[in-house]
Amino acid sequence: MSPTRSHAPQVAPAYTGRLAMAPVPSLRLPDDAMDPDTAYRFIHDELMLDGSSRLNLATFVTTWMDPQAEKLMAETFDKNMIDKDEYPATAAIEQRCVCMVADLFHAEDLRDDDPSSAVGVSTIGSSEAVMLAGLAMKWRWREKVGKDWKGRTPNLVMGANVQVVWEKFCRYFDVEPRYLPMAEDRYVITPEQVLQNIDEDTIGVVAILGTTYTGELEPIAEICSALDDLAAGGGLDVPVHVDAASGGFVVPFLHPDLEWDFRLPRVVSINVSGHKYGLTYPGIGFVVWRNSEWLPEGLVFHVNYLGGDMPTFTLNFSRPGNQVVGQYYNFLRLGRGGYMQVMQCLSQTARWLGDQLRESEHFEVVADGSAIPVVSFKLAGDFGYTEFDVSQALRSYGWQVPAYTMPEGAADVTMLRIVVREGFSADLARALHDDLATVLAHLDELKPQGHFDREQPFAH
């Protein structure tokens, strides 16, 4: 008899079989199913081709949270935020978050006898919040104008430096955008520009607390004061909305005495991004109003087919509740003292970078990180290369530092920008500074003469 053969275990390495021999279709559904580990590995490996989010200094969006927050958010992926009757605890948490934001911004409708009286809503980032705030201003204008509004074109006054969502709002909802130009040495709007561009059909003025182009704060108090003086003299009475997407969770802690919010009577609504310096993963935002007077009741819908009367004022319907839960975790975990500590730490790191860049012979610093933790800078002269060359060279070290041209009025200016976020430590800042020094030494030698000017991967 032949000797009995032992049966060796079947060899099944991870990267043989279907995954290696027959690529998975990417533009149509595969014919067959695959086991969960294989599907995970296929997608995981493809995502390795993305850049590291932690080294992405172009984005304001949070790229790090506590593991405990991640666990809570994973546990609530399946909860639909709109089903308030089915998920009353999640709905209550959302309203608490709205109240905390309204309180932070000194809203009026926060009565001791009704702590849930804040007028506002959570949104999917500031983009939805902007749309809702704009709609409220348009409807208020319609109420003021009366029956003849259909024959008139409403307009919105704002800087050319606004985020593109404001352009979307105007296009989608038939509002004329009146963009105030920048200048080569000024990247925010002025009260004088505002007064020259408003009229009877202006639904509001948008002022930015932390522009995405440079991180600067627009002169909100001065703009409101100029409009107050105009109204007091019998002139136009125009409301102000503050786009605090970038600065709303920074300025109250770094500059608590700066008046930009509802302490200014002319400010009627504010939007803020929780997924920026609210320190929560995307996408979560908020819009709050001074009081119920500034949110027309006609914009609020009441539905009952999910069980119970449910007032809603959103552009979307279904969305996961985990972003709200993550934001609530941050509010409880950090409190005012914790947010202040985080913002001071980020500001210190940003200001250190700003100081290093200012001392360099290569750069002119526009914003040094003292307003919000954002450093914007440009080349101080003709060195034989451009800001786009610097940005592209830093990519070879893994850093994503955007280069981009400025808006109307300063279109000949090119800017570089570093957003300092939670998770970007002082050690990483020093590593970036060292790599930048190496990049500049190479560029000084090579002088590529704007070789990468046509390659502009960053989109504002």
Secondary structure, 3 states (H helix, E strand, C coil): CCCCCCCCCCCCCCCCCHHHHCCCCCCCCCCCCCCHHHHHHHHHHHHCCCCCHHHECCCCCCCCCCHHHHHHHHHCCCCECCCCCCCHHHHHHHHHHHHHHHHHCCCCCCECCECCCCCEEEECHHHHHHHHHHHHHHHHHHHHHCHHHHHCCCEEEEECCCCHHHHHHHHHCCCEEEEECCECCECCCCHHHHHHHCCCCEEEEEEEECCCCCCCECCHHHHHHHHHHHHHCCCCCCCEEEECCCCCCCHHHHCCCCCCCCCCCCEEEEEEECCCCCCCCCCCEEEEECCHHHCCHHHCEEECCCCCCEEECCCCCCCECHHHHHHHHHHHHHHHHHHHHHHHHHHHHHHHHHHHHHHCCCEEEEEECCCCCEEEEEECCCCCCCHHHHHHHHHCCCCECCEEECCCCCCCCEEEEEECCCCCCHHHHHHHHHHHHHHHHHHHHHCCCCCCCCCCCCCC
